[in-house]
Amino acid sequence: MSIKDPSKKMSKSLGDEHCIYLDDTLESLTAKIMQAPTTPEGLVNLKAISRLYGFGYEETNNKESKTLLVQAICNDTY
């Protein structure tokens, strides 16, 4: 689902801010993840992405969990 609006499918036609690309810079990836909503739909989305990288997203500490998610994506991609 879209990283910016989890009620929509991730699609480049919505704009770059809705997608995570393999060639995103660290700054771009960090901005996208850190700005991702933590609404109930957003948390489902963040938890699903986190599971892909082998850890559980803890909604009690969103900032730390988002930071860990950025690190996991970077470790896997770069």
N, CA, C and O atoms as a GROMACS GRO file, in nm:
protein
  312
    1MET      N    1   0.084  -0.118   0.000
    1MET     CA    2   0.000   0.000   0.000
    1MET      C    3   0.089   0.125   0.000
    1MET      O    4   0.208   0.118   0.032
    2SER      N    5   0.031   0.236  -0.035
    2SER     CA    6   0.104   0.362  -0.042
    2SER      C    7   0.166   0.395   0.093
    2SER      O    8   0.102   0.380   0.197
    3ILE      N    9   0.291   0.439   0.091
    3ILE     CA   10   0.359   0.477   0.216
    3ILE      C   11   0.303   0.610   0.269
    3ILE      O   12   0.311   0.636   0.389
    4LYS      N   13   0.248   0.692   0.182
    4LYS     CA   14   0.194   0.822   0.223
    4LYS      C   15   0.045   0.813   0.259
    4LYS      O   16   0.000   0.876   0.354
    5ASP      N   17  -0.030   0.735   0.182
    5ASP     CA   18  -0.174   0.719   0.204
    5ASP      C   19  -0.208   0.570   0.198
    5ASP      O   20  -0.239   0.519   0.090
    6PRO      N   21  -0.203   0.500   0.312
    6PRO     CA   22  -0.219   0.355   0.313
    6PRO      C   23  -0.357   0.305   0.269
    6PRO      O   24  -0.378   0.184   0.261
    7SER      N   25  -0.448   0.394   0.241
    7SER     CA   26  -0.578   0.350   0.189
    7SER      C   27  -0.572   0.328   0.038
    7SER      O   28  -0.669   0.280  -0.022
    8LYS      N   29  -0.458   0.363  -0.024
    8LYS     CA   30  -0.441   0.348  -0.169
    8LYS      C   31  -0.326   0.252  -0.198
    8LYS      O   32  -0.236   0.234  -0.116
    9LYS      N   33  -0.331   0.191  -0.316
    9LYS     CA   34  -0.222   0.104  -0.357
    9LYS      C   35  -0.098   0.186  -0.387
    9LYS      O   36  -0.107   0.299  -0.435
   10MET      N   37   0.018   0.127  -0.358
   10MET     CA   38   0.144   0.193  -0.391
   10MET      C   39   0.152   0.201  -0.542
   10MET      O   40   0.154   0.099  -0.611
   11SER      N   41   0.159   0.322  -0.593
   11SER     CA   42   0.159   0.342  -0.738
   11SER      C   43   0.238   0.467  -0.772
   11SER      O   44   0.221   0.572  -0.711
   12LYS      N   45   0.326   0.453  -0.870
   12LYS     CA   46   0.403   0.571  -0.909
   12LYS      C   47   0.315   0.677  -0.975
   12LYS      O   48   0.355   0.793  -0.983
   13SER      N   49   0.196   0.639  -1.022
   13SER     CA   50   0.106   0.738  -1.081
   13SER      C   51   0.053   0.836  -0.976
   13SER      O   52   0.007   0.945  -1.010
   14LEU      N   53   0.058   0.797  -0.848
   14LEU     CA   54   0.017   0.888  -0.740
   14LEU      C   55   0.127   0.988  -0.708
   14LEU      O   56   0.100   1.092  -0.646
   15GLY      N   57   0.249   0.959  -0.749
   15GLY     CA   58   0.363   1.046  -0.720
   15GLY      C   59   0.470   0.970  -0.645
   15GLY      O   60   0.442   0.868  -0.581
   16ASP      N   61   0.590   1.020  -0.652
   16ASP     CA   62   0.704   0.952  -0.591
   16ASP      C   63   0.693   0.937  -0.440
   16ASP      O   64   0.749   0.844  -0.383
   17GLU      N   65   0.622   1.029  -0.375
   17GLU     CA   66   0.612   1.022  -0.230
   17GLU      C   67   0.525   0.905  -0.182
   17GLU      O   68   0.522   0.876  -0.063
   18HIS      N   69   0.456   0.838  -0.273
   18HIS     CA   70   0.370   0.726  -0.237
   18HIS      C   71   0.442   0.592  -0.247
   18HIS      O   72   0.390   0.490  -0.201
   19CYS      N   73   0.560   0.591  -0.308
   19CYS     CA   74   0.631   0.466  -0.335
   19CYS      C   75   0.769   0.466  -0.270
   19CYS      O   76   0.830   0.570  -0.249
   20ILE      N   77   0.815   0.346  -0.240
   20ILE     CA   78   0.954   0.326  -0.200
   20ILE      C   79   1.023   0.260  -0.318
   20ILE      O   80   0.984   0.152  -0.361
   21TYR      N   81   1.125   0.326  -0.369
   21TYR     CA   82   1.198   0.274  -0.484
   21TYR      C   83   1.330   0.213  -0.439
   21TYR      O   84   1.388   0.256  -0.339
   22LEU      N   85   1.378   0.115  -0.512
   22LEU     CA   86   1.506   0.054  -0.479
   22LEU      C   87   1.621   0.152  -0.491
   22LEU      O   88   1.722   0.138  -0.423
   23ASP      N   89   1.606   0.252  -0.577
   23ASP     CA   90   1.714   0.349  -0.595
   23ASP      C   91   1.690   0.480  -0.520
   23ASP      O   92   1.757   0.580  -0.548
   24ASP      N   93   1.597   0.480  -0.424
   24ASP     CA   94   1.579   0.600  -0.341
   24ASP      C   95   1.708   0.629  -0.265
   24ASP      O   96   1.776   0.538  -0.220
   25THR      N   97   1.739   0.756  -0.252
   25THR     CA   98   1.854   0.794  -0.170
   25THR      C   99   1.820   0.770  -0.024
   25THR      O  100   1.703   0.757   0.012
   26LEU      N  101   1.919   0.765   0.059
   26LEU     CA  102   1.897   0.748   0.203
   26LEU      C  103   1.808   0.861   0.256
   26LEU      O  104   1.719   0.836   0.337
   27GLU      N  105   1.832   0.982   0.210
   27GLU     CA  106   1.754   1.096   0.256
   27GLU      C  107   1.607   1.083   0.214
   27GLU      O  108   1.516   1.110   0.293
   28SER      N  109   1.585   1.042   0.091
   28SER     CA  110   1.449   1.025   0.041
   28SER      C  111   1.377   0.913   0.115
   28SER      O  112   1.262   0.929   0.156
   29LEU      N  113   1.444   0.800   0.130
   29LEU     CA  114   1.385   0.687   0.201
   29LEU      C  115   1.352   0.724   0.345
   29LEU      O  116   1.244   0.691   0.394
   30THR      N  117   1.444   0.790   0.412
   30THR     CA  118   1.422   0.831   0.550
   30THR      C  119   1.302   0.924   0.560
   30THR      O  120   1.218   0.908   0.648
   31ALA      N  121   1.294   1.021   0.471
   31ALA     CA  122   1.182   1.116   0.473
   31ALA      C  123   1.050   1.043   0.453
   31ALA      O  124   0.952   1.070   0.523
   32LYS      N  125   1.045   0.951   0.358
   32LYS     CA  126   0.921   0.879   0.330
   32LYS      C  127   0.876   0.796   0.449
   32LYS      O  128   0.758   0.797   0.486
   33ILE      N  129   0.968   0.723   0.509
   33ILE     CA  130   0.933   0.637   0.622
   33ILE      C  131   0.896   0.721   0.744
   33ILE      O  132   0.796   0.693   0.810
   34MET      N  133   0.974   0.823   0.773
   34MET     CA  134   0.948   0.904   0.893
   34MET      C  135   0.817   0.982   0.881
   34MET      O  136   0.756   1.014   0.983
   35GLN      N  137   0.774   1.014   0.760
   35GLN     CA  138   0.649   1.087   0.740
   35GLN      C  139   0.529   0.996   0.720
   35GLN      O  140   0.416   1.043   0.706
   36ALA      N  141   0.553   0.866   0.719
   36ALA     CA  142   0.443   0.771   0.700
   36ALA      C  143   0.344   0.784   0.816
   36ALA      O  144   0.385   0.796   0.931
   37PRO      N  145   0.215   0.783   0.785
   37PRO     CA  146   0.115   0.801   0.891
   37PRO      C  147   0.112   0.682   0.986
   37PRO      O  148   0.140   0.568   0.948
   38THR      N  149   0.076   0.710   1.110
   38THR     CA  150   0.064   0.604   1.211
   38THR      C  151  -0.082   0.586   1.251
   38THR      O  152  -0.114   0.555   1.366
   39THR      N  153  -0.169   0.607   1.155
   39THR     CA  154  -0.311   0.576   1.172
   39THR      C  155  -0.323   0.423   1.176
   39THR      O  156  -0.225   0.354   1.146
   40PRO      N  157  -0.438   0.368   1.211
   40PRO     CA  158  -0.450   0.223   1.210
   40PRO      C  159  -0.410   0.160   1.076
   40PRO      O  160  -0.341   0.058   1.074
   41GLU      N  161  -0.454   0.220   0.964
   41GLU     CA  162  -0.414   0.168   0.832
   41GLU      C  163  -0.264   0.183   0.810
   41GLU      O  164  -0.200   0.094   0.754
   42GLY      N  165  -0.210   0.296   0.851
   42GLY     CA  166  -0.066   0.320   0.836
   42GLY      C  167   0.018   0.222   0.915
   42GLY      O  168   0.121   0.176   0.868
   43LEU      N  169  -0.027   0.190   1.037
   43LEU     CA  170   0.046   0.094   1.119
   43LEU      C  171   0.043  -0.045   1.057
   43LEU      O  172   0.143  -0.117   1.062
   44VAL      N  173  -0.069  -0.084   1.000
   44VAL     CA  174  -0.076  -0.214   0.931
   44VAL      C  175   0.026  -0.216   0.818
   44VAL      O  176   0.096  -0.316   0.800
   45ASN      N  177   0.036  -0.109   0.744
   45ASN     CA  178   0.130  -0.097   0.634
   45ASN      C  179   0.274  -0.104   0.685
   45ASN      O  180   0.355  -0.181   0.631
   46LEU      N  181   0.308  -0.026   0.786
   46LEU     CA  182   0.444  -0.025   0.840
   46LEU      C  183   0.482  -0.161   0.899
   46LEU      O  184   0.595  -0.206   0.885
   47LYS      N  185   0.386  -0.225   0.965
   47LYS     CA  186   0.413  -0.358   1.022
   47LYS      C  187   0.437  -0.461   0.911
   47LYS      O  188   0.523  -0.547   0.925
   48ALA      N  189   0.362  -0.451   0.803
   48ALA     CA  190   0.380  -0.544   0.691
   48ALA      C  191   0.517  -0.526   0.627
   48ALA      O  192   0.584  -0.624   0.595
   49ILE      N  193   0.558  -0.402   0.608
   49ILE     CA  194   0.691  -0.376   0.551
   49ILE      C  195   0.799  -0.426   0.646
   49ILE      O  196   0.897  -0.486   0.602
   50SER      N  197   0.782  -0.401   0.775
   50SER     CA  198   0.880  -0.445   0.874
   50SER      C  199   0.896  -0.596   0.875
   50SER      O  200   1.008  -0.647   0.887
   51ARG      N  201   0.785  -0.668   0.863
   51ARG     CA  202   0.792  -0.815   0.861
   51ARG      C  203   0.877  -0.865   0.744
   51ARG      O  204   0.944  -0.968   0.756
   52LEU      N  205   0.873  -0.793   0.632
   52LEU     CA  206   0.956  -0.831   0.518
   52LEU      C  207   1.104  -0.826   0.552
   52LEU      O  208   1.185  -0.897   0.492
   53TYR      N  209   1.139  -0.743   0.648
   53TYR     CA  210   1.279  -0.726   0.686
   53TYR      C  211   1.312  -0.795   0.818
   53TYR      O  212   1.418  -0.772   0.876
   54GLY      N  213   1.222  -0.880   0.866
   54GLY     CA  214   1.251  -0.968   0.977
   54GLY      C  215   1.240  -0.911   1.117
   54GLY      O  216   1.301  -0.964   1.210
   55PHE      N  217   1.165  -0.806   1.134
   55PHE     CA  218   1.146  -0.757   1.270
   55PHE      C  219   1.004  -0.706   1.288
   55PHE      O  220   0.933  -0.678   1.192
   56GLY      N  221   0.964  -0.695   1.413
   56GLY     CA  222   0.830  -0.648   1.444
   56GLY      C  223   0.829  -0.499   1.470
   56GLY      O  224   0.912  -0.447   1.545
   57TYR      N  225   0.737  -0.431   1.410
   57TYR     CA  226   0.720  -0.286   1.429
   57TYR      C  227   0.648  -0.264   1.561
   57TYR      O  228   0.539  -0.318   1.582
   58GLU      N  229   0.706  -0.186   1.649
   58GLU     CA  230   0.647  -0.156   1.780
   58GLU      C  231   0.580  -0.019   1.774
   58GLU      O  232   0.647   0.084   1.769
   59GLU      N  233   0.449  -0.020   1.773
   59GLU     CA  234   0.376   0.107   1.761
   59GLU      C  235   0.386   0.192   1.886
   59GLU      O  236   0.350   0.310   1.883
   60THR      N  237   0.433   0.136   1.997
   60THR     CA  238   0.448   0.215   2.119
   60THR      C  239   0.566   0.312   2.108
   60THR      O  240   0.575   0.408   2.183
   61ASN      N  241   0.655   0.285   2.013
   61ASN     CA  242   0.767   0.376   1.990
   61ASN      C  243   0.785   0.391   1.839
   61ASN      O  244   0.876   0.333   1.780
   62ASN      N  245   0.698   0.470   1.778
   62ASN     CA  246   0.698   0.485   1.633
   62ASN      C  247   0.829   0.539   1.577
   62ASN      O  248   0.877   0.490   1.474
   63LYS      N  249   0.887   0.638   1.641
   63LYS     CA  250   1.010   0.697   1.588
   63LYS      C  251   1.122   0.594   1.582
   63LYS      O  252   1.191   0.583   1.481
   64GLU      N  253   1.141   0.520   1.689
   64GLU     CA  254   1.246   0.419   1.692
   64GLU      C  255   1.218   0.308   1.590
   64GLU      O  256   1.309   0.263   1.521
   65SER      N  257   1.093   0.265   1.582
   65SER     CA  258   1.057   0.160   1.486
   65SER      C  259   1.078   0.206   1.343
   65SER      O  260   1.124   0.129   1.259
   66LYS      N  261   1.044   0.331   1.314
   66LYS     CA  262   1.066   0.383   1.180
   66LYS      C  263   1.215   0.392   1.148
   66LYS      O  264   1.256   0.363   1.036
   67THR      N  265   1.294   0.433   1.246
   67THR     CA  266   1.439   0.439   1.227
   67THR      C  267   1.495   0.300   1.199
   67THR      O  268   1.579   0.284   1.110
   68LEU      N  269   1.450   0.200   1.274
   68LEU     CA  270   1.494   0.063   1.251
   68LEU      C  271   1.452   0.013   1.113
   68LEU      O  272   1.526  -0.061   1.048
   69LEU      N  273   1.334   0.053   1.069
   69LEU     CA  274   1.287   0.013   0.937
   69LEU      C  275   1.375   0.073   0.828
   69LEU      O  276   1.411   0.004   0.733
   70VAL      N  277   1.409   0.200   0.840
   70VAL     CA  278   1.499   0.263   0.742
   70VAL      C  279   1.632   0.189   0.739
   70VAL      O  280   1.684   0.160   0.631
   71GLN      N  281   1.687   0.158   0.856
   71GLN     CA  282   1.815   0.086   0.862
   71GLN      C  283   1.804  -0.052   0.798
   71GLN      O  284   1.895  -0.094   0.726
   72ALA      N  285   1.695  -0.122   0.822
   72ALA     CA  286   1.676  -0.255   0.765
   72ALA      C  287   1.668  -0.248   0.612
   72ALA      O  288   1.729  -0.330   0.543
   73ILE      N  289   1.594  -0.153   0.561
   73ILE     CA  290   1.582  -0.138   0.416
   73ILE      C  291   1.719  -0.104   0.356
   73ILE      O  292   1.758  -0.158   0.253
   74CYS      N  293   1.789  -0.014   0.420
   74CYS     CA  294   1.922   0.027   0.371
   74CYS      C  295   2.020  -0.090   0.374
   74CYS      O  296   2.097  -0.108   0.279
   75ASN      N  297   2.019  -0.166   0.480
   75ASN     CA  298   2.109  -0.282   0.490
   75ASN      C  299   2.081  -0.384   0.381
   75ASN      O  300   2.172  -0.449   0.331
   76ASP      N  301   1.956  -0.397   0.344
   76ASP     CA  302   1.916  -0.494   0.243
   76ASP      C  303   1.939  -0.441   0.102
   76ASP      O  304   1.966  -0.519   0.010
   77THR      N  305   1.928  -0.310   0.083
   77THR     CA  306   1.931  -0.252  -0.051
   77THR      C  307   2.068  -0.201  -0.093
   77THR      O  308   2.107  -0.219  -0.208
   78TYR      N  309   2.141  -0.139  -0.002
   78TYR     CA  310   2.266  -0.072  -0.039
   78TYR      C  311   2.385  -0.161  -0.016
   78TYR      O  312   2.498  -0.121  -0.041
   0.00000   0.00000   0.00000
